[in-house]
Amino acid sequence: MNLEKIRERIDQIDYEILKILNERIELALRSKKFKGEIYDKKREDQLMKQLKNYSGILNLVQSDFVEKLFKEIIAESRKLQKKKTKLIGFQGEHGAFGEMAARVFDMNLTTIPCNNFIDVFEGVERDYFDLGIVPVENSLGGAITQANELLIKTELKVIGAVRLQISHCLLLLPESNYREIRTVYSHPQALSQCRDFLIRHQMEGRAFYDTAGAARMLSKERLKMTAVIASRLAAQLYNLDVIKENIEDNPTNFTRFLLLGKRERHAESNKCSIIFSTPHRAGSLYEVLKIFTEANVNLTRIESFPHRDYPGNYVFFLDFQNENGQESIKAILEKVKRKTKMFKYLGCYEEVYS
């Protein structure tokens, strides 16, 4: 191993240290939800003892250095715990488009990755997070079924929305040669949206659970002749090179995300969402839609899903513009309730665009 290779390895380790440190602070912020006091002397003394004992096994990391290092880490974690930082859960790894949408809505939110959509919902319902964010529809792929099904059952409210333009990038390791790339990992939807690019460059797409997760995997596994499709943010987070940007086949690629909270946000709103089902008879859906037509309210989305609890029945997701004020909306929704068999008000909120 020569000097250049040693320095490359040092750089990789430094990036890993920073990512692990970020994860540790995230966990410290999450722990605040479960304890009464920020400062826990007994816990910190116990941790310091364990770390110093472990350093005795190592031949280079001395106990006095360990003590100084972790005192700084704990002090920084405690300082951040004192701030009224709001936690927002998103599905995927850091660098996912859900995290980008959360940042578009509010840069001051602390983003927490979750394995599944249900973890986002349960995290907010159980007060592990202040907010959650989930994708509900894509302009090319259509509705995200699992997230919409969870909206039917949850008691959470929609407190905001983000319409995020999706730009896919081809990422690879700094030491890789682009001309040697044969395999590309990413989420199945991202692979589908970049199919023409992959065919044109004779690359084989392989499905992975998450775009940012694929970037994290490549950074860790250091696979040869391999690239990933993910966001520019993922490239920055996992120390990968952006070889090509905007590789999606269709530039009009947007995903709409909803922000979820336990209480409706009482602020200016430009959009409202409801879920409902109608009696199983001819014209029942028309009767509901007619209410909005007569009130001159513009519908921006209407989508149907089978109702799992009632086979053969459908529930409808309806979004509409809020231009006439809250009092007018209340009157409209009262009329809708009388025409529906099941009705759920998700909220009126501000929708922003990236």
C-alpha positions in Angstrom: 0.0 0.0 0.0 1.5 3.3 -1.1 1.0 6.8 0.3 -1.8 7.6 -2.2 -3.8 4.4 -1.2 -3.2 5.1 2.5 -4.6 8.6 2.1 -7.6 7.3 0.1 -8.4 4.9 3.0 -8.0 7.7 5.6 -10.4 9.9 3.6 -12.9 7.0 3.5 -12.6 6.4 7.3 -13.0 10.1 8.0 -16.3 10.2 6.1 -17.5 7.1 8.0 -16.6 8.8 11.3 -18.6 11.9 10.4 -21.6 9.8 9.3 -21.5 7.7 12.4 -21.2 10.8 14.6 -24.2 12.3 12.8 -26.2 9.1 13.6 -25.1 9.2 17.2 -26.4 12.8 17.6 -29.6 11.8 15.9 -30.1 9.1 18.5 -29.3 11.5 21.3 -32.0 13.8 20.0 -34.5 11.0 19.7 -33.7 9.9 23.3 -34.9 13.3 24.5 -38.5 12.0 23.8 -38.1 9.3 26.4 -36.5 11.0 29.3 -37.5 13.8 31.6 -34.1 15.6 32.0 -31.5 16.3 29.4 -28.5 15.8 31.8 -28.2 12.3 33.2 -25.0 12.1 35.2 -25.3 8.5 36.1 -25.7 7.4 32.5 -22.8 9.7 31.3 -20.4 8.4 34.0 -21.3 4.8 33.2 -20.7 5.4 29.4 -17.4 7.1 30.1 -16.2 4.2 32.2 -17.2 1.7 29.5 -15.4 3.6 26.8 -12.2 4.1 28.8 -12.2 0.4 29.7 -12.5 -0.5 26.0 -9.7 1.9 25.0 -7.4 -0.2 27.2 -7.8 -3.0 24.8 -6.6 -0.8 21.9 -3.0 0.0 21.4 -3.2 3.5 20.0 -6.3 5.2 21.3 -5.5 6.2 24.9 -8.0 6.7 27.7 -7.3 10.4 28.2 -7.9 11.1 24.5 -11.1 9.0 24.7 -12.4 11.0 27.7 -11.7 14.4 26.0 -13.2 13.3 22.7 -16.5 11.9 24.2 -16.9 14.8 26.6 -17.0 17.0 23.6 -19.5 14.7 21.8 -21.8 14.5 24.8 -21.6 18.2 25.4 -22.6 18.9 21.7 -25.4 16.4 21.9 -26.7 18.0 25.1 -26.5 21.4 23.6 -28.6 20.3 20.6 -31.1 18.5 22.9 -31.8 21.9 24.6 -32.8 23.4 21.4 -36.5 23.0 20.4 -35.5 21.1 17.2 -38.4 19.3 15.5 -37.8 15.8 14.3 -39.3 14.6 11.1 -39.3 11.0 10.0 -38.9 10.0 6.3 -38.7 6.6 4.5 -35.3 5.6 3.3 -31.7 6.5 4.0 -30.2 10.0 4.3 -30.1 11.5 0.8 -33.5 10.1 -0.1 -36.0 12.3 -2.0 -38.2 12.3 1.1 -35.4 14.0 3.1 -35.0 16.6 0.3 -38.7 17.4 0.3 -38.6 17.9 4.1 -35.7 20.3 3.7 -37.7 22.2 1.0 -40.5 22.6 3.5 -38.4 23.7 6.4 -34.6 23.6 6.5 -34.6 23.7 10.3 -36.2 20.3 10.6 -34.0 17.4 11.8 -34.6 14.5 9.4 -34.7 10.9 10.8 -34.5 7.9 8.4 -37.1 5.1 8.7 -37.2 1.7 7.1 -40.8 1.7 6.1 -43.7 4.1 5.6 -45.5 2.6 8.6 -42.5 3.5 10.8 -43.1 7.1 9.7 -46.8 7.0 10.7 -46.2 5.2 14.0 -43.3 7.4 14.9 -45.6 10.5 14.7 -48.5 8.7 16.4 -46.4 7.7 19.3 -44.6 11.0 19.6 -41.2 9.7 18.6 -41.2 12.3 15.9 -42.9 15.7 15.7 -43.7 15.3 12.0 -43.6 12.7 9.2 -43.3 13.0 5.5 -44.4 10.5 2.9 -44.8 10.4 -0.9 -48.4 10.0 -2.2 -48.1 10.3 -6.0 -45.6 10.6 -8.8 -46.3 12.3 -12.1 -45.0 9.3 -14.0 -45.5 6.3 -11.7 -48.9 7.4 -10.3 -50.1 6.8 -6.7 -47.8 5.3 -4.0 -50.2 2.7 -2.9 -48.8 1.8 0.6 -48.6 5.4 1.8 -52.1 6.1 0.6 -53.5 3.0 2.3 -51.9 4.1 5.6 -53.6 7.5 5.2 -57.0 5.8 5.3 -56.4 4.4 8.7 -54.4 7.0 10.5 -55.7 9.8 12.7 -52.9 12.1 11.7 -53.5 15.3 9.9 -51.8 16.7 6.8 -50.1 19.9 7.8 -48.2 20.6 4.6 -47.2 19.4 1.2 -44.2 19.6 -1.1 -44.2 19.0 -4.9 -40.6 18.0 -5.5 -39.0 17.8 -8.9 -37.1 14.5 -9.2 -33.7 14.7 -10.8 -31.8 11.4 -11.0 -28.0 11.3 -11.1 -25.5 8.5 -12.0 -23.1 8.2 -9.1 -20.0 6.1 -8.8 -16.9 5.7 -6.6 -14.1 8.3 -7.1 -11.7 5.5 -8.0 -14.0 3.9 -10.6 -13.8 4.3 -14.4 -17.1 5.3 -15.9 -16.4 3.4 -19.1 -16.2 0.2 -17.1 -19.6 0.5 -15.5 -21.8 -2.5 -16.2 -24.2 -2.7 -13.2 -26.4 0.1 -11.8 -28.4 -0.2 -8.5 -31.4 1.8 -7.5 -35.0 1.8 -6.5 -37.1 0.0 -9.1 -39.1 3.2 -9.9 -35.9 5.1 -10.4 -34.5 2.4 -12.7 -37.8 2.5 -14.7 -37.6 6.3 -15.0 -34.1 6.0 -16.4 -34.6 3.0 -18.6 -33.7 4.6 -21.9 -30.4 5.9 -20.4 -29.5 2.4 -19.1 -30.3 0.8 -22.5 -28.4 3.4 -24.4 -25.3 2.9 -22.3 -25.6 -0.9 -22.1 -25.9 -0.9 -18.3 -27.9 -3.5 -16.3 -30.3 -2.1 -13.7 -30.6 -4.0 -10.4 -33.3 -3.3 -7.9 -32.5 -1.9 -4.5 -34.9 -0.9 -1.7 -34.0 2.8 -1.8 -32.1 5.2 -4.1 -30.0 6.7 -1.2 -29.7 3.2 0.3 -28.0 2.1 -3.0 -25.6 5.0 -2.7 -24.8 4.1 0.9 -24.2 0.5 -0.1 -21.8 1.4 -2.9 -19.9 3.7 -0.6 -19.5 0.9 2.0 -19.0 -2.1 -0.3 -16.8 -0.4 -2.9 -18.1 -2.6 -5.7 -16.2 -2.6 -9.0 -17.8 -1.8 -12.3 -20.9 -0.6 -10.4 -22.8 2.7 -10.2 -26.1 3.8 -8.6 -28.9 6.1 -9.5 -29.7 8.6 -6.7 -29.8 12.3 -5.9 -27.0 14.8 -5.8 -27.5 15.0 -2.1 -26.8 11.3 -1.8 -23.5 11.8 -3.7 -22.5 14.5 -1.2 -23.4 12.4 1.8 -21.7 9.2 0.6 -18.6 10.7 -1.1 -19.5 9.6 -4.6 -18.8 11.3 -7.9 -21.7 12.6 -10.0 -20.9 11.5 -13.5 -24.2 12.5 -15.2 -27.1 14.5 -14.0 -30.8 14.6 -15.2 -30.6 11.1 -16.6 -34.4 10.5 -16.3 -36.2 9.8 -19.6 -38.9 12.4 -18.9 -37.9 15.8 -17.4 -41.4 16.4 -16.1 -40.9 14.1 -13.1 -42.4 15.3 -9.9 -43.3 13.5 -6.6 -45.8 15.0 -4.2 -45.1 14.5 -0.5 -47.5 15.1 2.4 -46.3 16.2 5.9 -48.1 14.6 8.8 -48.7 15.8 12.3 -50.9 15.0 15.2 -52.7 18.4 15.1 -53.8 20.5 12.1 -51.6 23.5 11.5 -53.8 26.6 11.7 -52.2 28.8 9.2 -52.7 30.1 5.7 -53.5 27.3 3.3 -53.9 26.8 -0.4 -54.9 23.2 -0.5 -57.2 20.8 1.3 -57.5 17.0 1.4 -60.3 14.6 2.3 -61.0 10.8 2.0 -64.5 9.4 1.6 -66.6 6.5 0.3 -70.0 6.7 -1.2 -73.1 4.6 -1.0 -73.0 1.7 -3.5 -75.5 3.1 -6.0 -75.4 4.9 -9.3 -74.6 8.6 -9.2 -73.4 8.8 -5.7 -69.9 9.9 -6.6 -71.3 12.5 -9.0 -73.5 13.9 -6.2 -70.3 14.6 -4.2 -68.3 16.1 -7.0 -71.3 18.3 -8.0 -71.0 20.1 -4.6 -67.5 21.3 -5.5 -68.6 22.3 -9.0 -71.5 24.4 -7.7 -69.1 26.1 -5.2 -66.7 26.8 -8.0 -63.9 24.9 -6.2 -61.1 23.5 -8.3 -60.2 19.8 -7.7 -56.5 19.0 -8.2 -56.6 15.2 -7.5 -59.2 12.5 -7.3 -58.1 8.9 -6.9 -59.8 5.7 -5.9 -58.4 2.7 -3.9 -60.1 -0.6 -2.9 -61.2 -0.5 0.7 -59.5 -3.5 2.4 -62.0 -3.5 5.3 -65.0 -3.6 2.9 -64.3 -5.8 -0.2 -66.0 -4.5 -3.3 -66.1 -0.9 -2.0 -63.7 2.0 -2.9 -62.5 5.0 -1.0 -61.7 8.2 -2.8 -58.9 10.6 -2.2 -59.7 14.2 -3.1 -57.6 17.3 -3.1 -58.9 20.7 -3.9 -57.7 24.3 -3.9 -58.6 26.5 -0.9 -59.3 29.9 -2.4 -62.5 30.9 -0.6 -61.4 30.8 3.0 -62.0 28.3 5.9 -65.6 29.2 6.6 -66.5 28.5 3.0 -64.6 25.1 3.1 -66.5 24.1 6.3 -69.8 24.7 4.6 -68.8 22.6 1.6 -67.5 19.7 3.7 -70.7 19.6 5.7 -72.6 19.0 2.5 -70.1 16.3 1.4 -70.5 14.5 4.8 -74.2 14.1 4.2 -73.6 12.5 0.8 -70.9 10.0 1.9 -70.8 6.7 3.8 -67.4 7.3 5.2 -65.7 10.7 5.5 -62.3 11.7 6.8 -60.9 15.3 6.8 -57.1 15.2 6.4 -56.6 19.0 6.7 -56.1 22.3 4.9 -52.4 23.2 4.5 -49.8 25.1 2.4 -48.4 23.3 -0.6 -44.9 24.4 -1.7 -43.0 23.7 -4.9 -39.3 22.9 -5.4 
